[in-house]
Amino acid sequence: MRAILRLAAMATSPTTTPTHPNQIKSHRLAILANQLRLYKAPPSPLDASASDDDAPVVDARGKVFSPMAVAESSAPPTLARPDRFHSKTAAVLICLFEDSRGDLRVILTKRSSNLSTHSGEVSLPGGKTEEGDRDEKETALREAKEEIGLEPSLVSVVTTLEPFLSKNEETIGLHLCLQNSRDIRCVLQHLLRVKPVIAILDDHDAFKPVLNPSEVEEIFDAPLEMFLKDENKSSEERNWMGVKYLVHFFDYNTEGKRFMIWGLTAGILIRAASVVYQRPPSFMEQSPEYKTPYP
């Protein structure tokens, strides 16, 4: 939150405070909201609107539940500058609130142990886009309400981060691409494009979680700044299609329970924390071959 205080003047300026149906009462959260509303995600080489001059080089992290995810704005040459493609999309909600000490925390869930895939994994609320969703914000809010009972009226959506590309290990089409041609355009068509949406929960006490037992086993929260610190953290190098990337693991203990936050969820939260606190993590986020843009 220290970097946020530099924007106090913006929070009181009528030209920088857009109207929003959910008024934020906390002064520090209002400052944060204004900071994030001004944020512009790096252009993606996969967007139809991105020109050749816009196309950056790319960085790695994974799908809603995958160890590998690629932030579109910073991917290695293997995935950069492909032809336009149509991929499935999803959105996750990064719901931030202040604790009693004024520190930012993010809401996380532990998936049901009864699920056939990724049971017991830690994730952000979210899921695949459904027909009728107007945009990624609506997808993230709808999924959060379905999974944990978070009413959209309680939060203020302030920004959307750059999309992340993630491989879906269960996708038959992806395996066929890898086995037969390894054509990058074929592979990209079977990836999931995950869009992180940041929202502010001004009144945490007003949120009364109602968990969907078929999807969510537990709900908890963690300090956002944790994802910039090299504490209780490990990483391992993996390889996908000849591209080496790091997978980060954050070992988090709270109220006598232990949660492992890793893969896509960890990658998205590292990027979110970098944007909010306006500084890079204290550890190597990716291999030197990657170029990771920081605000």
C-alpha positions as CSV (number, residue, x, y, z in Angstrom):
1,M,0.0,0.0,0.0
2,R,3.0,2.4,0.3
3,A,3.2,3.0,-3.4
4,I,-0.6,3.7,-3.4
5,L,-0.2,6.7,-1.1
6,R,1.7,8.6,-3.9
7,L,-1.6,8.8,-5.7
8,A,-3.6,10.4,-3.0
9,A,-4.0,13.6,-5.0
10,M,-5.6,11.6,-7.8
11,A,-8.1,10.1,-5.5
12,T,-9.6,13.6,-4.7
13,S,-9.4,14.9,-8.3
14,P,-12.8,14.9,-10.1
15,T,-11.1,14.3,-13.4
16,T,-9.5,11.0,-12.3
17,T,-12.4,9.5,-10.3
18,P,-14.8,7.8,-12.7
19,T,-18.3,7.3,-11.4
20,H,-19.1,3.8,-10.2
21,P,-22.2,2.3,-8.8
22,N,-20.3,0.9,-5.8
23,Q,-18.9,3.7,-3.8
24,I,-15.6,2.9,-2.0
25,K,-15.6,4.4,1.5
26,S,-12.1,3.4,2.6
27,H,-9.7,6.2,1.7
28,R,-6.8,3.9,1.0
29,L,-8.9,1.6,-1.1
30,A,-10.3,4.5,-3.1
31,I,-6.7,5.6,-3.8
32,L,-5.9,2.0,-4.9
33,A,-9.0,1.9,-7.1
34,N,-8.0,5.1,-8.9
35,Q,-4.4,3.8,-9.4
36,L,-5.7,0.6,-10.9
37,R,-8.3,2.3,-13.1
38,L,-5.4,4.1,-14.8
39,Y,-3.5,0.9,-15.4
40,K,-3.1,-0.2,-19.0
41,A,-2.1,-3.8,-19.7
42,P,0.8,-4.3,-22.1
43,P,-0.4,-4.9,-25.7
44,S,-0.7,-8.5,-26.8
45,P,0.6,-9.9,-30.1
46,L,-2.5,-12.1,-30.1
47,D,-5.0,-9.2,-30.1
48,A,-6.5,-8.3,-33.4
49,S,-5.8,-4.7,-32.6
50,A,-2.1,-5.2,-31.9
51,S,0.1,-4.0,-34.8
52,D,3.6,-5.3,-35.6
53,D,5.1,-2.4,-33.7
54,D,3.0,-3.3,-30.6
55,A,4.0,-6.9,-30.4
56,P,6.3,-7.5,-27.5
57,V,8.3,-10.6,-26.6
58,V,6.3,-13.0,-23.9
59,D,6.7,-14.6,-20.3
60,A,5.4,-18.0,-18.8
61,R,2.7,-19.1,-16.2
62,G,-0.5,-21.5,-16.6
63,K,-4.4,-22.1,-17.1
64,V,-7.1,-22.0,-14.4
65,F,-5.5,-25.2,-13.1
66,S,-2.2,-25.8,-14.9
67,P,1.4,-25.4,-13.9
68,M,2.2,-23.5,-17.2
69,A,0.8,-20.1,-18.1
70,V,2.1,-17.6,-20.6
71,A,1.4,-13.9,-20.0
72,E,0.6,-12.8,-23.6
73,S,2.6,-9.6,-23.3
74,S,5.9,-11.3,-22.4
75,A,6.2,-14.7,-24.1
76,P,9.4,-16.3,-25.5
77,P,9.9,-16.4,-29.3
78,T,8.3,-19.9,-29.5
79,L,4.9,-18.4,-28.7
80,A,5.3,-14.8,-29.9
81,R,3.8,-13.3,-33.0
82,P,1.5,-16.2,-34.1
83,D,-1.2,-15.7,-36.7
84,R,-4.6,-14.7,-35.2
85,F,-6.3,-17.7,-33.6
86,H,-9.5,-18.5,-31.8
87,S,-9.0,-20.0,-28.3
88,K,-11.4,-20.7,-25.4
89,T,-11.5,-18.0,-22.8
90,A,-11.9,-17.8,-19.1
91,A,-11.7,-15.2,-16.3
92,V,-10.7,-15.2,-12.7
93,L,-11.5,-12.7,-10.0
94,I,-8.7,-11.1,-7.9
95,C,-10.9,-9.8,-5.0
96,L,-8.9,-7.5,-2.8
97,F,-9.8,-6.1,0.6
98,E,-8.1,-4.5,3.6
99,D,-7.5,-6.3,6.9
100,S,-7.6,-4.6,10.3
101,R,-4.0,-3.4,9.9
102,G,-4.6,-1.9,6.5
103,D,-2.8,-4.6,4.5
104,L,-4.2,-5.9,1.3
105,R,-5.5,-9.4,1.1
106,V,-6.8,-11.6,-1.7
107,I,-9.6,-14.1,-1.5
108,L,-8.7,-17.7,-2.6
109,T,-10.5,-21.0,-2.7
110,K,-9.6,-24.7,-2.3
111,R,-11.4,-26.8,-4.9
112,S,-13.6,-29.7,-3.7
113,S,-11.8,-33.0,-3.0
114,N,-14.7,-34.7,-4.9
115,L,-13.8,-33.2,-8.3
116,S,-12.3,-35.5,-10.9
117,T,-9.6,-33.1,-11.9
118,H,-7.4,-30.7,-9.9
119,S,-9.2,-31.7,-6.7
120,G,-7.9,-29.9,-3.6
121,E,-6.0,-27.3,-5.7
122,V,-5.9,-23.6,-4.6
123,S,-7.4,-21.2,-7.1
124,L,-8.9,-17.8,-7.7
125,P,-12.7,-17.8,-8.2
126,G,-13.4,-18.0,-11.9
127,G,-14.1,-20.2,-14.8
128,K,-14.7,-20.5,-18.6
129,T,-16.7,-17.9,-20.5
130,E,-20.3,-18.9,-21.0
131,E,-22.7,-17.8,-23.8
132,G,-24.4,-14.6,-22.6
133,D,-21.4,-13.2,-20.7
134,R,-20.8,-9.7,-22.1
135,D,-17.1,-9.6,-21.2
136,E,-14.5,-11.1,-18.8
137,K,-15.7,-8.9,-15.9
138,E,-19.2,-10.5,-16.1
139,T,-17.6,-14.0,-16.4
140,A,-15.5,-13.4,-13.3
141,L,-18.3,-11.9,-11.2
142,R,-20.8,-14.6,-12.3
143,E,-18.3,-17.4,-11.4
144,A,-17.5,-15.8,-8.0
145,K,-21.2,-15.6,-7.1
146,E,-21.7,-19.3,-8.2
147,E,-18.6,-20.6,-6.3
148,I,-18.5,-18.5,-3.1
149,G,-21.7,-16.5,-3.0
150,L,-20.0,-13.1,-3.6
151,E,-22.7,-10.6,-4.7
152,P,-21.5,-8.4,-7.5
153,S,-23.0,-5.4,-5.7
154,L,-20.4,-5.7,-2.9
155,V,-17.4,-5.2,-5.2
156,S,-16.0,-2.5,-7.5
157,V,-14.3,-3.9,-10.6
158,V,-11.3,-1.6,-11.3
159,T,-9.2,-3.1,-14.0
160,T,-8.3,-6.2,-16.0
161,L,-4.8,-7.5,-16.3
162,E,-3.2,-8.9,-19.5
163,P,-4.5,-12.3,-20.5
164,F,-2.6,-15.5,-19.6
165,L,-2.3,-18.4,-22.0
166,S,-2.6,-21.8,-20.3
167,K,-2.3,-25.3,-21.6
168,N,-5.1,-27.7,-20.8
169,E,-3.5,-31.1,-20.1
170,E,-6.9,-32.8,-20.7
171,T,-7.4,-31.4,-24.1
172,I,-7.3,-34.2,-26.7
173,G,-6.8,-31.7,-29.6
174,L,-3.7,-30.2,-27.9
175,H,-2.1,-33.7,-27.5
176,L,-2.8,-34.4,-31.2
177,C,-1.1,-31.2,-32.2
178,L,1.9,-32.0,-30.1
179,Q,2.1,-35.6,-31.3
180,N,1.5,-35.0,-35.0
181,S,2.7,-31.6,-36.2
182,R,3.8,-29.4,-33.2
183,D,2.4,-26.6,-35.3
184,I,2.3,-23.6,-33.0
185,R,-0.9,-22.3,-34.6
186,C,-2.6,-25.6,-34.0
187,V,-1.3,-25.7,-30.4
188,L,-2.5,-22.1,-29.6
189,Q,-6.0,-23.0,-30.8
190,H,-6.2,-25.5,-27.9
191,L,-5.0,-23.2,-25.2
192,L,-7.1,-21.4,-22.7
193,R,-6.9,-17.6,-22.6
194,V,-7.4,-16.6,-18.9
195,K,-8.2,-12.9,-18.1
196,P,-7.6,-11.8,-14.5
197,V,-10.1,-9.2,-13.3
198,I,-9.2,-7.1,-10.2
199,A,-12.1,-6.0,-7.9
200,I,-12.2,-4.1,-4.6
201,L,-14.3,-5.4,-1.7
202,D,-14.7,-2.3,0.4
203,D,-16.8,-3.8,3.2
204,H,-15.4,-7.3,4.0
205,D,-17.8,-7.8,6.9
206,A,-20.7,-7.5,4.5
207,F,-19.5,-10.6,2.6
208,K,-21.1,-13.7,3.9
209,P,-19.5,-16.6,2.0
210,V,-21.9,-19.3,0.7
211,L,-19.7,-22.1,-0.8
212,N,-20.9,-24.3,-3.7
213,P,-19.9,-27.7,-2.2
214,S,-19.7,-29.3,-5.7
215,E,-16.9,-26.9,-6.6
216,V,-15.4,-25.3,-3.5
217,E,-14.3,-27.0,-0.2
218,E,-12.8,-24.0,1.6
219,I,-12.4,-20.2,1.3
220,F,-9.5,-18.3,2.8
221,D,-7.4,-15.2,2.2
222,A,-3.7,-14.4,1.9
223,P,-1.7,-11.2,2.0
224,L,-1.2,-9.9,-1.6
225,E,2.4,-8.7,-0.9
226,M,3.4,-12.2,-0.1
227,F,3.6,-12.9,-3.8
228,L,6.5,-10.5,-4.2
229,K,8.6,-11.9,-1.4
230,D,11.1,-14.8,-1.5
231,E,9.7,-16.3,1.7
232,N,8.1,-19.8,2.2
233,K,8.5,-20.1,-1.6
234,S,10.2,-22.5,-4.0
235,S,10.3,-22.9,-7.7
236,E,11.2,-25.5,-10.3
237,E,12.2,-25.3,-13.9
238,R,10.0,-27.1,-16.5
239,N,10.0,-27.4,-20.2
240,W,7.1,-27.1,-22.7
241,M,7.7,-27.3,-26.5
242,G,11.4,-26.5,-26.0
243,V,10.6,-23.5,-23.8
244,K,12.0,-23.5,-20.3
245,Y,9.9,-21.7,-17.6
246,L,9.7,-21.5,-13.9
247,V,6.8,-22.7,-11.8
248,H,6.5,-21.0,-8.4
249,F,5.1,-22.6,-5.2
250,F,4.0,-20.5,-2.2
251,D,3.6,-22.5,1.0
252,Y,1.0,-20.6,3.1
253,N,-0.2,-21.4,6.6
254,T,-3.2,-19.8,8.3
255,E,-5.4,-20.8,11.2
256,G,-3.6,-24.2,11.5
257,K,-4.1,-25.1,7.8
258,R,-1.6,-25.3,5.1
259,F,-2.3,-24.3,1.5
260,M,0.0,-24.6,-1.5
261,I,-0.5,-21.8,-4.0
262,W,1.2,-22.5,-7.3
263,G,1.1,-22.6,-11.1
264,L,-1.3,-20.3,-12.8
265,T,-2.8,-18.9,-9.6
266,A,0.7,-18.0,-8.3
267,G,1.7,-16.5,-11.6
268,I,-1.4,-14.3,-11.9
269,L,-1.0,-13.1,-8.3
270,I,2.7,-12.3,-8.8
271,R,1.7,-10.1,-11.7
272,A,-1.2,-8.6,-9.8
273,A,1.0,-7.8,-6.8
274,S,3.6,-6.2,-9.1
275,V,0.9,-3.9,-10.6
276,V,-0.6,-3.0,-7.2
277,Y,2.7,-2.4,-5.4
278,Q,4.4,-1.0,-8.5
279,R,7.6,-3.1,-8.1
280,P,8.8,-6.5,-9.4
281,P,9.1,-9.5,-7.1
282,S,12.3,-10.0,-5.1
283,F,13.0,-13.3,-6.9
284,M,13.6,-14.3,-10.5
285,E,10.1,-14.6,-12.0
286,Q,11.2,-16.3,-15.2
287,S,14.3,-17.4,-17.0
288,P,16.6,-14.7,-18.5
289,E,15.2,-15.5,-22.0
290,Y,11.9,-13.9,-20.9
291,K,11.2,-10.2,-20.9
292,T,8.7,-9.4,-18.2
293,P,7.1,-6.0,-18.3
294,Y,6.6,-4.2,-15.0
295,P,4.6,-1.0,-14.3
